[in-house]
Amino acid sequence: MASILDEYEDSQHTRQSAQSHGRLGSANIGITHSGFVNVRLEEEKPIFNKQRIDFTPPEKINHLAVCNNQLCMSLGKDTLLRIDLAKPDQPNQIELGRKDDSRVHKLFLDPTGSHLLISLSSCECLYLNRNTQKVRPLSRWRGHLVESVGWNKLLGSDSSTGPVLVGTSHGLIFEAEISASEGSLFNNNADQYFRQIHSLEEDGRPAPVCCIEIERGWENKFFIIATTRKRLFQFVGKVAEGTEQQGFSSIFAQNQDLLPSFQEFPVNMGYSEITFYTSKLRSSPKAFAWMMGNGVLYGQLDSVRPDSLLSDIQVWEYTPDIDLSFNKPISIVLTQFHFLLLLPDRVKAICTLNGQVVYEDVFPDKFGALRRMIKDPVGGLVWIYTEKAVFRYHIQRESRDVWQMYMGMSKFDLAKEYCRDRPECMDMVLAKEAEHCFQNKRYIESAKCYALTQNYFEEIALKFIEAKQEDALKEFLLKKLNNLKPNERTQITLLVTWLAELYLNRIGQLESDLNAVIFQETRDEFRQFLGSSKHKECLFNNRSTIYDLLASHGNVDDMVYFSVVMQDYERVISHYCQHDDFTAALEVLAKHCDEKLFYKFSPVLMQHIPKKVVDAWIQMGKRLDPKKLIPALMNYSQMGSTQQINETIRYMEFCVYELTVTEEAIHNYLLSLYAKYRPDSLLSYLEQAGTHSSEIHYDLKYALRLCAEHGYLKACVLVYKIMELYEEAVDLALKVDVDLAKSCADLPEDDEELRKKLWLKIAKHVVQEEKDVKKAMNCLSSCNLLKIEDILPFFPDFVTIDHFKEAICGSLEEYNQHIEELKQEMEEATESAKRIREDIQEMRNKYGVVDSQEKCASCDFPLLNRPFYLFLCGHMFHYDCLFQEVTPHLSVYKLSRLEELQKKLAAATQSSKSRHRAAPKDEGDTASLGKASAGTSREQVKSDIDDIIACECVYCGELMIKSIDKPFIDPDKFEEEKSSWL
């Protein structure tokens, strides 16, 4: 039993010619009319692939049930074999323990594979759970021969079946529920309840319930299908939400007042069987097939229909080789497109689309008669067993040839649905659909289909041209164009040009027919074609051709639209300007904001609509360069109207005040406009422009010349002041106003001599030109640099002293006060000098104590070994150490000064040593004097050196603060220092 489910291919596969009927010939090699190569490199696997299970049963197989990969079979009289197909090497054998002659009548396995019902010929029923080894009798079921069970797919679980329906051989329908739990001490029954809720009859007598099925539809709607030998019953009803656990009795109660809906056929072969097809697990079934005496009734299930669940029903009548007297069908299984019919010695597969037998498999006699056929709804496999053997069928790519059948039935949408992954088949379907539509004069639909095929382009185009169907031809070309790849540039160019010609012809026809609605629709469609982003590159590269086509048809409006689409705004604006539609031209300019086009067309537009043009310029803001607009502005400011001049000034003011343009040409041009047309604004502009030359953006000399030419003296004075030509400013201001001259005279604040000179000019002008003594005296009060004695020479001799009495007295008082201030400053200076001398003397007497253990702060060697410095902060350095620390931080000047002092010190030291030698006695006094002089010089040099290197502590003073941003290692010596560490 270890290899119970090891699979092997049975050597005998009887494949009839019906299986390959209608398929593409596998031996045909060549290029079809569509351009596809029709060739099969290897033989396709059959749809129904039979495999025999390598299993020899120890006893005869009575019954077999499979669901959810759980297989259960009844062997002999009393043996039950269970196999988990996921673990085929671990079979489980259970003895039923029956001592009477009863045999297993039928096995029923629920969709989860957890609950197994065993119907016995003695009208008893047993229950076995997947997780237990114990077979439990169902006492409430005794006395009924169970023929069918309708499982509850909604509430069924591993531990409970939920409410289920049970059909018996006497036409009774019971509702029951089975629990896998052991129960209590007083109630150990697996069956929770078992009650009759309905009964079925045929010809006035009870009839066995051959099959029963429960399904749930939309909106909590349940439908129950039950079959007898000749009848198919339907029960439909709603179960209140939350009451599903209460069972299905309410559904049958809802149908009590009405006759049950059923289908009936006259022939009775003693039993019937119904099977369902479900596309997805745990979804409602989509189709059914009912095997009965007259044949097979099959169709679709539609739970939405109010009258019947069955729709699109057909009856497949048994073929002549099926004789109900000795060759009756045994079982039926429904797949997506076929139903399999089990006969005593063979299996037939019938296509549900056309009713044709597409497969027939004859079983050898050595295996015995076929007993039954079952389909696992979860795994999808079909199982067939005899008394001696078990077979199973793999159904592979069942829909491979369905497209041909749908195509033959003219159901092209369904045909395309089932050949999406086979382009050669899709092409055949599309070509067939296109031809079908063309023959039925549905030319637009035909064109759409032809465009998706690989048929020859020229043939299809000529076909529509001969039929004089330009709209269909256009649709065909559009679809073809959309299907082309970007690298197929030649084909794209051809189609785009052809389509443009077709559109223009059509627009011309409609315009002459005066059909406004269709004309506008066609024009909109054409413009949509021109504006297509997908073909923009092709249209752009061939825009000259499109322009020629548009021009040849005289279609100006669409030419303008195409120019806009191609962003050829220059052509659009030129068109509007040629037709004197300057406003439209400006709108295009303003909308697309192309600076180059503004520079090109602004002169023309400024001539006709200056205000709107300037508004557009202002709207553009900084995107326009005002310098490039000056030529047009200067042209029309010289020969234009007042409006053009005013608009020119408005834009220049916008550039200066809003955009804060600093370019000299703009400011100079605005100055010239003010000087020529708005003198009132000239002075205010000059004042706002600034009073310092660094703030000025116009040319001062040009401004001075401009103001002088037009005689604007105040403006000239202002320019002179900015140029710091104060004498010229005062001279010119005196011609205008003395107060203006006074304001100019005070400007050179740092040059008192010049200020005095300017004020003397003003005083001289007041005395000699205006002969006003009081004004002259006011000049004295306005400028503190002038004294009465400075302006007295300007007065004539006949003037009396009475006019100057107060001024002279005031001047004398100022002199006396100044003398007293000088005396006080001298006394304060004497006192300060005395205090400084005392501080110097006190500093000379300061000292510090140095221990013998003290060390140099730089070299860390004992301090007293060599000359050293002691600073007030406490740091102590050797002379040479301090010298090395300070010199890198000295400026070039101080370094050169230090070298010079060192040379002097060395020279002084050498001369001092030479004087230590013996000297003549008569020269003794002279040598002593020279020694004193040399000592004084050397001490001075030392003092100067100390001032440079010891003026402050190198660690606490200003040198350390200045060196905070310098690296610890000199960048020039970094690599050397780095290598020394390696």
Steps between C-alpha positions, in 0.01 A plus 500: 500500500804729519463603134123510498474825299824490300392616156599360169379552150282217384633371172154481353369848419219466249470839337229522242496734209214691664743651749700683237194595294499867415853574626775672308689243296825421678677397184425813302809711456495824307409865501130570509321790340525689829876477513524265800703181472271208581726226631501263797845391609376226730180308552250660735396311807137377495236684699398187688810320619424164666726350765458168675578486871757234585275331746368143516218481754499197734123476454249628251437873502136565579491879523738796485468865606753784454490859621760754612786252435336246733427163340275238663419161349296203617670164447318170525234473766646663806817700414535876458823650362580870550789676322620858529620570148756743637648203690425202276751274678299510825166323431258444781292180507193470721276199561131583521438207737170391343393141576187495286480466122456873437728660245604854430235655278663846441773725643447876547800731571446868583687782315757539779583130496436482875164322523428161344150348492471127427159390378439127556265273306330414832352853515756614753756776488846535658713810559878534499699816567838559339669550837370180660521125444162425652197434283187628669146390412232761435207360695246759382570410139414129542226373271588728206713409200697817429536573129637856506638767735498877446796643694502842660795685345430814705492364855689173462824471703743231615297437814144534371314459176253776574143448375502256207228346283463123461306331219370141538387226267133573589509863386533649848724801566632532853693776668780389732815613671797288609760598756842339530514553879447202729208663679409450865448196721125492430508607135778343297327523161688662211175605330368810671158477334331329205163631384299473183429827321377394152424208267525453121274300272483377144170405338327522837738259672812564713817505297858466626691824545793427268691825561463810714707820495497815719644831378489857620442790263480877536331681788482195728300312237529121505404257228463123531502266202378143547458232234304178476510252214307723258461836673723792597357712782594856596440658840592867544460715810663749730634423845505789745853618572633335813251210485699275264572264790128430537497304174311496174148413606394862437598468134276198449225671702513798261428262211215304668223718359637473146565199287871431503683611185637198317612368165368156398596260224306186400771234493593334827823305519468434875729776625642841405801711597565875497839669508609862524794710386645767728769732357654588835509326834227609744306682228157421362481251211470646152374201301333161544453172315226249585528143375157338465308262274462722194856627495694775676333829587767769537510878522584796724386588853367852555393578854374844395218369284167501688333207322774238471860445588566325171590704191631424150399136547561241230447127480768273364335182383686176540684377194381177331775294664349575844214252559316547829407132512854367537740795460364767730719798604621469859639838607554852374757770579483861379805711415521850360428405139428123508308241685647152542258208473597170658376188323564140609811469281601850396502873568363757259569875507236723341562870434225713651541764231410290199390164645773312314679197645861619515657215695432132556711265711429125504617304805637145461288212626775388735411777746136399518190713455521871587317574823490876551661833416561777756654848473691661785361859507816626675775321309314490167598140427251246366511152657364176348510161664417141423499209737871446432656832408491879557559760228514873496486764227699824486314765304757729334430820308143411438432831329775464238264447205191672635578812300438314175158391613401847608638640175288255303198612704585867426554563870818693439534662842504160666734365236747781568470441872631146463792567268660803659829319552506362143555787257467287189154388614404850606594621152272242337209596725547870431523442127185288509317762705614778266378309196171426674445868581599605147250263344232635732596858398623589847805665349626693802505191718660308216775761472574481872541123479704506180741746661584243768575221253818421311321492165660691215452873547458576130223245449294632789547863398397424141201307630364808680590730210308279254203503737530882517513493877733786587392510863577132541833547321582787735412286801718219365794736449459649847499161667798388296683817594436447868632143477829594335819507702697826537791365294276441196543859387438447129164332556399763755586781257299337224192448716513845659521671162222284354275565797558875478395492135187297583403736779548807282294349218223416742505846659484660156200288404312575821572872475348510153201295619433756776461225759618696803473229767684224316746756362591613851527143626732407214711812552530423873602145416760628252641742753514226758699298247737791439545549873565133577805470723570149370567624146639840591853412390384387155281806453785725608751339264252523210337828591596660168302230318199554727526876445500443123191277528317756711597778263391301195156458656488866608439394859643801683333438836637150533840618381506748787390227740771266371758774541399540861519124556848492346589800715577687180375820656698721266287381210181556701596851605611589150164381370312720746720801428452461126125504557528803734375295793761640737302419814489131409872507423571652840280238669711223346815680611374547854374142525821327397748753643772455239755776558647487148157548345438799728821663379410428137135610491493773766592780253198422281262451791627810681404707199137391514413393856763659726305475826424128463857431397641675805251312719630175350860609563420579860331163533815331374704678766863397526472244220546784250825690461407870482817582307378293204174697494668843497542523119125468443428740785742762375360474150144575606588742777657725235234474232203354683187636657458626854354165604803312376732738685301471822500121476874502436557707815266269694699192408832672574368604843388140560848374418667753729265504797341151494763279343784709652697479175852640548616512140629842403334506159151466653556781747657727239206441267251579775696818580480609136123433496451704817716785370312514171141421599460514880731760658294491820604142560867557425604657831303247708664213308847645564425542869366142532791353307739577787757758609815291480670398179501131604120507520454662160414282198494772233794678337565816703673685216217411261245616756690827554521568129131413454388732780726778382368477144143537622588769759401304809736680746373335817551160343853606398573608858382162625724317252797721600440409864499130417822545302647679807573809292389729778652824371319461167183405684517812720581726207201367304273496806569868567340571165185323619464536875733594789342235726579232238860625497515480881384136491781426253762682710443274801557177307881465523494421871855362514662795321460810719715711274273428204191564704639833612582586142147414385342703775726795416368478145147513627583791733674687223200444271260623768709811577609598154210381285202527730658768732309357794695543828250301703532197270875532532469489878273194466782327315715547812238327712448221243867404475719486808811514283444862397607788716411861470853581391458258201211686345596859593710545185191440288314799643542848349676772696188704568339231715484602866615283791153491650415210271794290640503599861331190630699273270833653609412472870393141455822419320712649785309301758563179302874575492510553880309178558734309270804634688355378831434151351861482382630588846290228660620240246864593572451450872336160443784394270762598763320299766473196269874509421581510872286193566655310209851564634396371841351183339820440304709531813270262682520243221879508514489391862272196436650150528405133501630196689618195301565164672789285397259226391312724253502385137463672166137497377619415150785245526423375855869521601621674817453871469814627680746330265468774237378864475125512537191721507237514773154636411235635738266213404749252652636347177881476480707443186864467409615782280565274203173305555295818505682618191401178313138527617452864402681531168250288292224743597684825423425715201756546224588847624561386857705203382729725299521741794588213734778379267640852486498530881670159538777612268544820700505300826763266359712791385465674838599181684808454277617857561447456874722190504775680313499777758566251776854465370777714670504866404784770541487700819472828327197374320327374811251781534414488134441117511272533803290757319477278190405198710216689663372617163518144354322355804222752464459411132488125569242540775284701261520226237406237757209716610382528137526121456304449819232734370456271199523149644406558862237770477240241612477135600491283191243266664271764650538797271365619171727271295324191632157646416607584144639149444176320602405430135842368402559120488725338756717358222630723224329388172838515322645257752190280542619214277841500666339490844257229388778277369690540826211340688483194273 
